[in-house]
Amino acid sequence: CSPQLKVISDTEPFNNQMEEYWNVLANSKLLDLSGERTLSQLQYDAEQTAIVKGEVLVVLRIGDDNNVKIQHIDGTNVVNPINGIMSIQGVFYLENGNRVINGVEVDSNGKTIAYHVKNALFQWERILAYDPVTGLRMAYKYFGFRETFASVNGVPIFAGCIEMGSLVERYTNAALTTASNAKNILLTIESNDQDASEEDVLRNNRVTTMRGGNNPPILPNNPNNNLGTDVNGRDLTNQKTVIGSATAINMPNGRHLKMQQSKAEINVPEFSSFHFKIMAAVVGMPVCVAMSEYNDSYSASRMAGKDWERQFMNRRKDHGTGYLDPIYALQFFLMVITNRINANGFVEALMSKDVVTVEAYLSCSWVG
């Protein structure tokens, strides 16, 4: 994104100069602490991490070239230190009177003071949230969703989909297992007489197991594989019919062969589709957009696209204010004090806490 300056100076050339400076920096790798990614790539990484993990800690450092250096730290590394004087229900109380909640140090008013980052085994770095001289933001968390207004932790945007996705996976695996097991039983011999007792079935049954190829079936209570005779006294040992790779033996009267078929997998698409619609609604994405299938009417498809555009623009606005604004403010300050741009009265307003003038200089909208 590029800043489109609103109220900054009396002259339009000032706006153009700042925008050109920013475009050069943003398209280079100068703003990355590791020197490997451009600003747009850093934005993408932060957004993806916030979506998947719920939060990312963004640390702004000042490089030797007097430019901002952006560092991303996984939110799981922001943890409580071990030097607290008291711990009550996971909240550490420090000697300076501040509290540390899940690695975030706050004062009595709930304002974020610092972040405690575990960078090695039992070693913590205390990173200040605000510069003590200028008051500019030096570290902050970028969230997917915030748990509550008073929470210091973020929630993944897909948090509401994780359980449903697991449920769909379990159902699909169970259906496939059932279908696979059913294929192992090609045919069963069943009695035409529903009232026949179990003893009658076992006494008259001639074949209980079907085996592939020309291998003879193994009968219970018949270790010698003697198939016996039918009602007319004929030997059944050599009376068999080959069906594919299975062998069917002539059966006594009152029996029939039944092909085994599994229907468990038939309901998988309907089950998955139902839960996928719920998951799409959780993240605010229309189903047709998520699947890239626009099979409805033109009006319905267009409305779905506009709905997703609205959700996307809201998220983009949050990204601008939550991720880019602190970076832009610190970079603007560094460019002013190094005389790369001329912003009369900005530093004085910053030091005197003239917040209106400072906001007027830093006011911009993100486009591109």
Disulfide bonds with the S-S distance in Angstrom:
none
